[in-house]
Amino acid sequence: MRILGRHHGRRLGFGLVCLLAAEFLVVAGCWACCRPDDVPPATVGKTIVGIGLFSLGTAAAGWWLTCRSSLSAATRPAVAVAGGLAASLVRLLPPLALLGWLQRGAGEDQFPPPLRAVAGGTLVASYLVLLLVAILLQLVDDRSGGRGRPPERPN
């Protein structure tokens, strides 16, 4: 059973590659800019990479849901709307919950205050950049006619 057609499989793959490239740039930028003096560099690196992988996972899951829901956009618009809402929730809720946990200070023993600042900054930067990439991918896909078209009606 094929889950996605050839075109939609390419679309999904292209989107995942774009998200991965964007997240790599965010992680590299955070590594270059955010290094507190009182935290070992290896710990900072692990934190930045871990937050980056978490953000990439939520963005990839949201993009997969977007691709799946757009398959039935022309014939079942309610499914497409529900899929779009589900993709937005998958993209938004886990990073928001993690950011709230970091801001609340619940992980004080794992994340001292300077490391929490790095983790929070990396999370916000990753979320915003990956959201921008997902929006641009959706705009490019809409312009190229990637959405399902209504079936042809015989005259």
Contacts in CASP RR format, 6 or more apart in sequence:
PFRMAT RR
TARGET T0000
AUTHOR 0000-0000-0000
METHOD contacts of the structure
MODEL  1
MRILGRHHGRRLGFGLVCLLAAEFLVVAGCWACCRPDDVPPATVGKTIVG
IGLFSLGTAAAGWWLTCRSSLSAATRPAVAVAGGLAASLVRLLPPLALLG
WLQRGAGEDQFPPPLRAVAGGTLVASYLVLLLVAILLQLVDDRSGGRGRP
PERPN
3 68 0 8 1.000
4 12 0 8 1.000
4 67 0 8 1.000
4 68 0 8 1.000
4 71 0 8 1.000
7 146 0 8 1.000
8 67 0 8 1.000
8 70 0 8 1.000
8 71 0 8 1.000
9 67 0 8 1.000
11 67 0 8 1.000
11 141 0 8 1.000
11 146 0 8 1.000
12 63 0 8 1.000
12 64 0 8 1.000
12 67 0 8 1.000
14 137 0 8 1.000
15 63 0 8 1.000
15 133 0 8 1.000
15 137 0 8 1.000
16 60 0 8 1.000
16 63 0 8 1.000
18 133 0 8 1.000
18 137 0 8 1.000
19 56 0 8 1.000
19 59 0 8 1.000
19 60 0 8 1.000
19 63 0 8 1.000
19 130 0 8 1.000
19 133 0 8 1.000
19 134 0 8 1.000
20 56 0 8 1.000
22 129 0 8 1.000
22 130 0 8 1.000
22 132 0 8 1.000
22 133 0 8 1.000
23 52 0 8 1.000
23 55 0 8 1.000
23 56 0 8 1.000
23 59 0 8 1.000
23 126 0 8 1.000
23 129 0 8 1.000
23 130 0 8 1.000
25 129 0 8 1.000
26 52 0 8 1.000
26 55 0 8 1.000
26 122 0 8 1.000
26 125 0 8 1.000
26 126 0 8 1.000
26 129 0 8 1.000
26 130 0 8 1.000
27 48 0 8 1.000
27 49 0 8 1.000
27 52 0 8 1.000
27 122 0 8 1.000
27 126 0 8 1.000
30 48 0 8 1.000
30 118 0 8 1.000
30 121 0 8 1.000
30 122 0 8 1.000
30 125 0 8 1.000
31 44 0 8 1.000
31 45 0 8 1.000
31 48 0 8 1.000
34 44 0 8 1.000
34 48 0 8 1.000
34 117 0 8 1.000
34 118 0 8 1.000
34 121 0 8 1.000
34 122 0 8 1.000
35 41 0 8 1.000
35 44 0 8 1.000
36 44 0 8 1.000
36 114 0 8 1.000
36 115 0 8 1.000
36 117 0 8 1.000
36 118 0 8 1.000
38 114 0 8 1.000
39 112 0 8 1.000
39 114 0 8 1.000
39 115 0 8 1.000
39 118 0 8 1.000
43 115 0 8 1.000
44 115 0 8 1.000
44 118 0 8 1.000
47 111 0 8 1.000
47 115 0 8 1.000
47 118 0 8 1.000
47 119 0 8 1.000
47 122 0 8 1.000
48 118 0 8 1.000
48 119 0 8 1.000
48 122 0 8 1.000
51 98 0 8 1.000
51 119 0 8 1.000
51 120 0 8 1.000
51 122 0 8 1.000
51 123 0 8 1.000
51 126 0 8 1.000
52 122 0 8 1.000
52 123 0 8 1.000
52 126 0 8 1.000
54 94 0 8 1.000
54 95 0 8 1.000
54 98 0 8 1.000
54 123 0 8 1.000
55 95 0 8 1.000
55 122 0 8 1.000
55 123 0 8 1.000
55 126 0 8 1.000
55 127 0 8 1.000
55 130 0 8 1.000
56 126 0 8 1.000
56 130 0 8 1.000
58 90 0 8 1.000
58 91 0 8 1.000
58 94 0 8 1.000
58 95 0 8 1.000
59 91 0 8 1.000
59 130 0 8 1.000
59 131 0 8 1.000
59 133 0 8 1.000
59 134 0 8 1.000
61 87 0 8 1.000
61 90 0 8 1.000
61 91 0 8 1.000
62 86 0 8 1.000
62 87 0 8 1.000
62 88 0 8 1.000
62 90 0 8 1.000
62 91 0 8 1.000
62 134 0 8 1.000
63 87 0 8 1.000
63 134 0 8 1.000
63 137 0 8 1.000
65 83 0 8 1.000
65 84 0 8 1.000
65 86 0 8 1.000
65 87 0 8 1.000
65 90 0 8 1.000
66 83 0 8 1.000
66 84 0 8 1.000
66 87 0 8 1.000
66 134 0 8 1.000
66 138 0 8 1.000
68 83 0 8 1.000
69 79 0 8 1.000
69 80 0 8 1.000
69 82 0 8 1.000
69 83 0 8 1.000
69 84 0 8 1.000
69 86 0 8 1.000
69 87 0 8 1.000
70 80 0 8 1.000
70 141 0 8 1.000
70 146 0 8 1.000
70 147 0 8 1.000
70 148 0 8 1.000
71 148 0 8 1.000
72 79 0 8 1.000
72 80 0 8 1.000
73 80 0 8 1.000
73 147 0 8 1.000
73 148 0 8 1.000
74 147 0 8 1.000
74 148 0 8 1.000
74 149 0 8 1.000
74 150 0 8 1.000
74 151 0 8 1.000
75 150 0 8 1.000
75 151 0 8 1.000
91 130 0 8 1.000
91 131 0 8 1.000
91 134 0 8 1.000
95 123 0 8 1.000
95 126 0 8 1.000
95 127 0 8 1.000
98 123 0 8 1.000
99 120 0 8 1.000
99 123 0 8 1.000
99 124 0 8 1.000
101 107 0 8 1.000
102 111 0 8 1.000
102 116 0 8 1.000
102 119 0 8 1.000
102 120 0 8 1.000
102 123 0 8 1.000
103 120 0 8 1.000
105 111 0 8 1.000
105 116 0 8 1.000
107 116 0 8 1.000
111 119 0 8 1.000
141 147 0 8 1.000
END
